[in-house]
Amino acid sequence: MRWTRSRPRDSAPTARIHFQSVIEEESTGVGALSTLQRGYRADACFIPEPTGGKMVRSQVGVIWFRLRVKGHPTHVAFAGSGANAIMAAYHLIQALQKLEIEWNERAKADRHFKTLDHPVNFNAGIIKGGDWASSVPAWCDVDCRIAVLPGWSIADHQKEIMACVAAASRNHRFLANNPPQVEWSGFLSEGYELTNAAEPEAAFGKAFNRVYGGTPEDLVFTALTDTRFYGLNHGIPSLCFGASGGEMHGFNEFVDLESLKKATKAMALFIAEWCGVEKA
């Protein structure tokens, strides 16, 4: 069985193609995972993420976690006798930013990510806390994301996050005796590097050359894609290539339509090359 993620309209491939369009990719990736759990298998996978016409060679994994910080509420008139959970959370965020620096130093030894200045990004993405502007806040929750590189152990890096938070808490007047909680709140995904994919890459290389000319450039990706489920968990070579765009997760996220046409043509030719087509 030969497999891609799309199908050309004007030819009949000589092998079966599964088109999978899933509703969940941004928060956990369980949409793609569910198809694998149902037993779908193939010789190759093609995911058309907008990659600017480059082939994703290596991508980060991601750890999501939530900091749950408690404070001691008082009237703001007596703020010095209380403990501000929001300000305590900022203390922890600053410690995690230092951990981010350490991990980026470690990334300089990676054969792909050493080409980037700052591949590991930490983000405090959601913060909620307090109940009243005139009360010292009694609680604060911060949802965070940090990247890990291919080959990095999720469990080991979770331990480093825990150790970082614990050390920062010991250096804080209130948190030293009221330690925060760390909850794993979503993604716990390893990074993925495209390997053992000589045949599908060769087939796509021919298709790329016909549409774009030359050979596809490699992309070292500081976000993750669903390729990890196919490649890491089931040994299915997973190519990731797509159109150009910009402002991802921003106000004006877009994809360039002309580049989308070219990427679609390359994908269709890849299917024909990889699967073969019936003779007219």
C-alpha positions as CSV (number, residue, x, y, z in Angstrom):
1,M,0.0,0.0,0.0
2,R,1.3,3.5,-0.9
3,W,-0.1,6.4,0.9
4,T,-0.2,10.2,0.8
5,R,-2.5,12.8,2.3
6,S,-4.2,13.9,-0.9
7,R,-5.3,12.6,-4.3
8,P,-5.0,14.1,-7.8
9,R,-8.3,14.4,-9.7
10,D,-7.3,13.5,-13.3
11,S,-5.4,10.2,-12.9
12,A,-5.9,6.8,-11.3
13,P,-3.1,5.7,-9.0
14,T,-2.3,2.0,-9.0
15,A,-2.3,1.9,-5.2
16,R,-4.6,2.8,-2.4
17,I,-4.6,6.4,-1.0
18,H,-6.0,7.4,2.3
19,F,-7.1,11.1,2.6
20,Q,-7.3,12.1,6.2
21,S,-8.7,15.4,7.2
22,V,-8.8,15.7,11.0
23,I,-10.3,18.4,13.1
24,E,-7.7,18.6,15.9
25,E,-4.1,19.4,15.2
26,E,-3.2,22.5,17.3
27,S,-3.8,21.4,20.9
28,T,-2.8,17.7,21.1
29,G,-2.8,16.2,17.6
30,V,-5.2,13.5,18.7
31,G,-7.0,13.8,15.3
32,A,-4.2,12.2,13.4
33,L,-3.4,9.8,16.3
34,S,-7.0,8.6,16.2
35,T,-6.6,7.4,12.6
36,L,-3.6,5.4,13.6
37,Q,-5.4,3.9,16.5
38,R,-8.1,2.7,14.2
39,G,-5.5,0.7,12.3
40,Y,-4.7,2.7,9.2
41,R,-1.2,2.0,8.0
42,A,0.8,2.9,4.9
43,D,4.2,3.1,3.3
44,A,4.4,6.9,3.4
45,C,2.6,9.9,4.7
46,F,2.5,13.5,3.2
47,I,1.3,16.4,5.3
48,P,0.8,19.7,3.5
49,E,1.6,22.2,6.3
50,P,2.6,25.6,5.0
51,T,6.4,25.3,5.0
52,G,7.2,28.0,2.4
53,G,8.1,25.4,-0.3
54,K,10.7,23.6,1.9
55,M,10.8,20.1,3.3
56,V,10.7,19.8,7.0
57,R,13.9,17.9,8.0
58,S,13.7,18.1,11.7
59,Q,11.1,19.5,14.1
60,V,10.8,20.2,17.8
61,G,8.6,18.5,20.3
62,V,6.6,20.3,22.8
63,I,5.8,20.2,26.6
64,W,2.8,22.0,27.9
65,F,2.4,22.7,31.6
66,R,0.4,24.8,34.0
67,L,1.8,26.6,37.1
68,R,-0.7,26.8,39.9
69,V,0.4,29.4,42.4
70,K,-1.3,30.2,45.7
71,G,-1.0,33.5,47.6
72,H,-2.2,35.0,50.8
73,P,-5.1,37.4,50.2
74,T,-5.4,40.7,52.1
75,H,-7.0,44.1,51.5
76,V,-4.7,46.1,49.3
77,A,-4.4,48.6,52.1
78,F,-2.4,46.0,54.0
79,A,-0.6,44.5,50.9
80,G,2.6,44.0,52.8
81,S,1.0,41.5,55.1
82,G,-0.2,39.3,52.2
83,A,1.4,37.4,49.4
84,N,0.6,38.3,45.8
85,A,0.2,35.0,43.7
86,I,0.4,36.9,40.4
87,M,3.8,38.4,41.3
88,A,5.0,35.1,42.6
89,A,4.1,33.5,39.3
90,Y,6.2,36.1,37.5
91,H,9.1,35.1,39.7
92,L,8.7,31.5,38.4
93,I,8.4,32.7,34.8
94,Q,11.7,34.5,35.1
95,A,13.3,31.3,36.4
96,L,11.9,29.3,33.4
97,Q,13.3,31.9,31.0
98,K,16.7,31.1,32.4
99,L,16.0,27.4,31.8
100,E,15.1,28.3,28.2
101,I,18.6,29.9,27.8
102,E,20.2,26.7,29.1
103,W,18.3,24.5,26.7
104,N,19.2,26.7,23.7
105,E,22.9,26.3,24.7
106,R,22.3,22.6,24.6
107,A,20.7,22.8,21.2
108,K,24.0,24.0,19.7
109,A,25.2,20.4,19.7
110,D,22.2,19.3,17.5
111,R,23.2,18.6,13.9
112,H,20.1,20.3,12.5
113,F,19.1,22.9,15.1
114,K,22.7,24.3,15.6
115,T,22.0,26.3,12.5
116,L,19.4,28.3,14.4
117,D,20.1,31.0,17.0
118,H,17.1,30.3,19.2
119,P,15.3,27.0,18.4
120,V,13.9,26.4,21.9
121,N,11.2,28.8,22.8
122,F,9.4,29.1,26.1
123,N,6.0,30.9,26.2
124,A,3.8,31.8,29.1
125,G,0.7,31.8,27.0
126,I,-2.2,32.1,29.4
127,I,-2.4,33.8,32.8
128,K,-5.4,33.9,35.1
129,G,-5.4,35.1,38.7
130,G,-7.0,37.1,41.4
131,D,-10.6,38.0,42.1
132,W,-10.7,41.7,42.9
133,A,-8.5,44.7,42.0
134,S,-8.5,45.8,45.7
135,S,-7.5,42.4,47.0
136,V,-4.0,40.9,47.0
137,P,-4.6,37.9,44.7
138,A,-4.9,34.5,46.4
139,W,-4.2,32.4,43.2
140,C,-2.7,32.5,39.8
141,D,-2.6,29.9,37.0
142,V,-0.1,30.2,34.1
143,D,-0.2,27.9,31.1
144,C,3.2,27.5,29.5
145,R,4.8,25.9,26.5
146,I,8.4,25.0,25.9
147,A,10.1,23.1,23.1
148,V,12.4,20.0,23.1
149,L,14.6,18.8,20.3
150,P,14.5,15.4,18.6
151,G,16.1,12.8,20.8
152,W,15.5,14.7,24.0
153,S,13.7,12.7,26.6
154,I,10.3,14.2,27.6
155,A,10.5,12.6,31.1
156,D,14.0,14.0,31.7
157,H,13.0,17.5,30.6
158,Q,9.9,17.4,32.7
159,K,12.2,16.7,35.7
160,E,14.3,19.7,34.7
161,I,11.2,21.9,34.7
162,M,10.2,20.6,38.1
163,A,13.6,21.2,39.5
164,C,13.7,24.8,38.1
165,V,10.3,25.6,39.6
166,A,11.4,24.1,43.0
167,A,14.7,26.0,43.1
168,A,12.9,29.3,42.2
169,S,10.4,28.6,44.9
170,R,13.0,28.1,47.6
171,N,14.4,31.6,46.8
172,H,11.0,33.2,47.3
173,R,9.7,34.4,50.7
174,F,6.2,33.0,50.3
175,L,6.7,30.1,47.9
176,A,9.4,28.6,50.0
177,N,6.7,27.4,52.4
178,N,3.8,27.3,49.9
179,P,5.3,25.6,46.8
180,P,3.3,25.8,43.5
181,Q,1.9,22.9,41.6
182,V,3.1,21.9,38.1
183,E,0.5,20.2,36.0
184,W,1.1,18.6,32.6
185,S,-1.7,20.2,30.7
186,G,-1.7,19.0,27.1
187,F,1.1,18.3,24.6
188,L,3.9,16.0,25.7
189,S,5.3,15.4,22.3
190,E,8.8,14.3,21.2
191,G,10.6,16.0,18.4
192,Y,10.8,14.2,15.0
193,E,13.6,13.9,12.5
194,L,12.9,12.6,9.0
195,T,15.0,9.5,8.5
196,N,14.8,6.2,6.6
197,A,12.8,7.9,3.9
198,A,15.0,7.6,0.8
199,E,12.3,6.2,-1.5
200,P,9.5,8.7,-0.8
201,E,12.0,11.6,-0.8
202,A,13.4,10.5,-4.2
203,A,9.9,10.4,-5.6
204,F,9.0,13.8,-4.2
205,G,12.3,15.2,-5.5
206,K,11.3,14.3,-9.0
207,A,7.9,15.9,-8.5
208,F,9.5,19.0,-7.0
209,N,12.0,19.4,-9.8
210,R,9.2,19.3,-12.4
211,V,7.2,22.1,-10.7
212,Y,9.9,24.3,-9.0
213,G,13.2,23.2,-10.6
214,G,16.1,21.9,-8.6
215,T,15.8,20.1,-5.3
216,P,13.8,21.1,-2.2
217,E,15.5,23.0,0.5
218,D,15.5,21.6,4.0
219,L,13.6,23.3,6.8
220,V,14.4,23.0,10.5
221,F,11.1,23.6,12.2
222,T,10.7,25.2,15.6
223,A,7.1,24.1,15.9
224,L,5.6,20.6,15.6
225,T,3.4,18.8,13.1
226,D,1.5,15.5,13.0
227,T,4.4,13.8,11.3
228,R,5.6,12.6,14.7
229,F,2.8,10.2,15.1
230,Y,3.5,8.4,11.8
231,G,7.3,8.6,11.9
232,L,8.0,8.1,15.6
233,N,5.2,5.8,16.7
234,H,4.6,3.7,13.6
235,G,7.8,3.9,11.5
236,I,5.9,5.5,8.6
237,P,8.2,8.0,6.7
238,S,6.3,11.3,7.0
239,L,7.0,14.1,4.6
240,C,5.9,17.6,5.4
241,F,5.9,20.2,2.6
242,G,3.5,23.0,1.6
243,A,2.7,26.4,0.5
244,S,4.0,29.8,1.6
245,G,2.2,31.9,4.2
246,G,2.7,34.0,7.2
247,E,1.4,35.4,10.5
248,M,0.8,32.0,11.9
249,H,-1.4,32.2,15.1
250,G,-1.6,35.9,14.5
251,F,-4.4,38.3,13.6
252,N,-3.8,38.0,9.8
253,E,-2.8,34.4,9.3
254,F,-2.7,33.7,5.5
255,V,-1.5,31.4,2.8
256,D,-0.3,32.6,-0.6
257,L,-2.7,31.2,-3.3
258,E,-0.1,31.0,-6.1
259,S,2.3,29.0,-3.9
260,L,-0.7,26.8,-2.8
261,K,-1.3,26.0,-6.5
262,K,2.4,25.0,-7.0
263,A,2.5,23.0,-3.8
264,T,-0.7,21.1,-4.8
265,K,0.8,20.3,-8.3
266,A,3.9,19.0,-6.7
267,M,1.9,16.9,-4.3
268,A,-0.2,15.4,-7.1
269,L,2.9,14.6,-9.1
270,F,4.4,13.0,-6.0
271,I,1.4,10.7,-5.7
272,A,1.7,9.7,-9.4
273,E,5.4,9.0,-9.0
274,W,5.1,7.2,-5.7
275,C,2.0,5.2,-6.4
276,G,2.3,4.8,-10.2
277,V,-0.7,5.5,-12.4
278,E,-2.8,3.3,-14.6
279,K,-2.1,3.3,-18.3
280,A,-4.6,5.2,-20.4
